[in-house]
Amino acid sequence: MLPWIQLDSAKVPGDSAELRLKQRGQEFSIMLGANELMNSRLSGSEEALAKLAAERLTHQQRPVVLIGGLGMGFTLRAALAVLPVEAEIIVAELVPEVVAWARGPMADVFKGSLDDPRVTVHVGDVGALIKASKTRFDAILLDVDNGPDGLTRTSNDSLYDHAGLRAAFAALRPKGVLGVWSSGPDDRFTRRLRECGFSAEALSVRASTKRSGARHVIWMAVKP
């Protein structure tokens, strides 16, 4: 078996955490310490995040979608595949090196998705962008950490507490969708979503595009 080779590392702004980009043959992995945050072989749940949201946006011909977290681009590519040509997609990525990896060593994984005219990349904190926006988005898709229980950056927790969810509620247009990816279930988070005015459901999806293996959780929360 081929060994893993570390290609680069990056500090998470405002935190002591360090991301590491590794490659083994055609496979890529982004690590945080001993934790693998994402792998280029496992894209099913990230793709589902975009597809499930798009199913709830069929009323909107020109949806404006905010994706929090670029990752390996799976949510972005899925969104481009299912959203109309008039859509606008803003991808907020905190770590500049992740954007550089997407255009550099992982270019084949991204398949030119960052060059689609519907896409704008915002290098910065998605939480700050949400708080600065009022009734701007038709969907906000968050895949910035391990889920509501922050792993990469403790300040990510503020996206998922009551104040963060109310900010997302205010940033969405009526019938807007907040989608949240998580590695596992969290009943308390479902309750918080409902307490903040959302109609919310937690859906179990496969981590892989195959019909086997581990499952992740995606919340679909709709603003009335």
C-alpha positions in Angstrom: 0.0 0.0 0.0 1.2 3.5 -0.8 2.3 5.6 2.2 0.6 8.9 3.0 2.6 12.0 2.1 2.0 15.3 3.8 1.7 18.1 1.1 1.1 21.1 3.3 -0.2 22.4 6.6 -2.2 25.5 7.6 -3.0 27.3 10.8 -6.7 27.9 11.5 -7.0 31.7 11.9 -7.8 32.8 15.5 -7.0 29.3 16.8 -4.0 27.1 17.6 -5.4 24.3 15.4 -3.5 23.1 12.4 -4.8 21.4 9.3 -2.7 19.0 7.3 -3.2 18.1 3.7 -2.1 14.5 2.9 -2.0 12.4 -0.3 -1.8 8.7 -1.1 -1.9 8.0 -4.8 -5.0 9.7 -6.1 -6.6 9.9 -2.6 -6.5 13.1 -0.4 -7.1 13.6 3.3 -7.4 16.7 5.4 -6.4 16.0 9.0 -6.7 17.9 12.3 -4.4 16.2 14.7 -5.3 12.5 14.7 -8.8 13.3 13.3 -9.6 13.0 9.6 -12.0 15.9 8.8 -12.5 14.8 5.2 -11.4 12.3 2.6 -11.7 12.5 -1.2 -13.2 8.9 -1.3 -16.1 9.9 1.0 -18.4 12.5 -0.6 -22.0 11.1 -0.1 -23.2 13.1 2.9 -21.6 16.4 1.7 -23.3 16.0 -1.7 -26.6 15.2 0.1 -26.4 18.5 2.0 -26.7 20.4 -1.3 -29.3 18.0 -2.9 -31.6 18.0 0.1 -31.6 21.8 0.3 -32.2 22.1 -3.5 -35.3 19.9 -3.1 -36.7 22.6 -0.8 -35.9 25.5 -3.1 -37.8 24.5 -6.2 -40.0 27.6 -5.7 -37.0 29.9 -6.2 -35.8 30.4 -9.8 -32.7 32.5 -8.8 -31.7 31.1 -5.4 -28.8 32.7 -3.5 -27.0 30.0 -1.6 -24.2 30.4 1.0 -22.0 27.4 1.6 -20.0 27.6 4.8 -16.8 25.6 4.4 -15.1 24.7 1.1 -13.6 21.4 2.2 -13.0 19.2 -0.9 -15.7 20.9 -2.8 -18.3 18.1 -2.8 -21.1 20.2 -1.5 -20.2 22.9 -4.0 -20.1 20.5 -7.0 -23.4 18.9 -6.0 -25.0 22.4 -5.7 -23.8 23.4 -9.1 -25.3 20.2 -10.5 -28.8 20.7 -9.1 -29.3 24.4 -8.9 -30.5 26.5 -11.8 -28.1 28.4 -14.1 -29.4 31.7 -12.6 -28.3 30.7 -9.1 -25.7 32.5 -7.1 -23.4 30.5 -4.8 -21.1 32.1 -2.2 -18.6 29.8 -0.6 -17.1 31.1 2.7 -13.8 29.5 3.7 -11.9 30.7 6.7 -8.5 29.1 5.9 -6.9 30.7 2.8 -4.7 27.6 2.2 -7.7 25.4 1.7 -8.7 27.6 -1.3 -5.1 27.3 -2.6 -5.2 23.5 -2.2 -8.4 23.5 -4.2 -6.7 25.3 -7.1 -3.4 23.4 -6.7 -2.9 19.8 -5.6 -6.6 19.0 -5.5 -7.6 20.6 -8.8 -8.6 17.3 -10.2 -11.0 16.8 -7.3 -12.7 20.2 -7.8 -13.0 19.7 -11.5 -13.1 23.4 -12.3 -16.1 24.1 -10.0 -14.5 27.3 -8.6 -14.4 28.7 -12.1 -18.1 28.4 -12.6 -19.6 31.9 -13.1 -22.2 31.2 -10.5 -19.5 30.9 -7.8 -17.9 33.5 -5.6 -15.3 32.6 -2.9 -15.3 34.6 0.3 -12.2 34.1 2.3 -13.3 34.8 5.9 -15.5 33.7 8.8 -18.9 32.5 7.6 -20.4 33.4 11.0 -19.5 37.1 10.5 -20.9 37.0 6.9 -24.2 35.6 8.2 -24.5 38.2 11.0 -23.9 41.0 8.4 -26.7 39.7 6.1 -30.4 40.3 6.4 -32.9 38.3 4.4 -30.2 37.8 1.7 -30.0 34.0 1.3 -32.4 31.3 0.1 -30.2 28.7 1.7 -27.3 28.5 4.1 -25.4 25.2 4.1 -22.9 24.7 7.0 -20.1 22.1 6.8 -17.5 24.0 8.8 -16.7 21.5 11.5 -17.6 18.1 12.9 -21.1 19.3 13.4 -22.8 21.4 16.2 -20.1 20.2 18.6 -17.1 22.1 17.3 -13.9 20.2 16.7 -11.7 22.3 14.4 -12.3 25.7 16.2 -14.1 26.2 19.4 -15.5 29.6 18.2 -17.4 27.6 15.6 -19.8 26.7 18.5 -21.3 30.2 18.1 -22.7 29.2 14.8 -24.9 26.5 16.5 -26.0 28.2 19.7 -29.2 30.1 20.0 -27.6 33.5 19.0 -26.0 31.9 15.9 -29.2 30.2 14.8 -31.2 33.4 15.2 -28.6 35.2 13.0 -29.0 32.5 10.4 -32.8 32.8 10.6 -32.5 36.6 10.1 -30.1 36.1 7.1 -32.6 33.8 5.3 -35.4 34.8 3.1 -38.9 33.4 3.8 -39.0 29.7 3.0 -35.2 29.7 3.2 -33.3 26.6 4.3 -30.6 26.1 6.8 -28.7 22.9 6.2 -26.2 21.6 8.7 -23.8 18.6 8.3 -22.7 16.6 11.3 -20.7 13.4 11.9 -23.4 12.3 14.3 -26.8 13.0 15.9 -27.6 15.7 18.4 -31.2 15.9 19.7 -30.4 19.1 21.7 -29.4 20.8 18.4 -32.8 19.8 16.8 -34.5 21.4 19.8 -32.5 24.6 19.5 -33.4 24.9 15.8 -37.1 24.7 16.6 -36.7 27.1 19.6 -35.2 29.6 17.1 -38.2 29.4 14.8 -37.2 26.8 12.3 -39.2 23.8 11.2 -36.4 21.2 11.5 -35.7 17.5 10.8 -32.6 15.4 11.2 -31.8 13.1 8.3 -29.4 10.1 8.4 -27.3 9.8 5.2 -24.5 7.6 4.1 -20.9 9.0 4.3 -20.1 7.2 1.1 -21.9 7.4 -2.3 -22.3 3.6 -1.9 -25.2 2.1 0.0 -23.1 0.9 2.9 -20.7 2.1 5.5 -20.9 4.9 8.1 -23.8 7.3 8.4 -23.7 11.1 9.0 -26.5 13.5 9.9 -27.9 16.4 8.0 -30.4 18.9 9.5 -32.8 20.6 7.1 -34.3 23.6 8.9 -36.8 25.7 7.0 -37.8 29.3 7.9 -41.6 29.8 7.7 
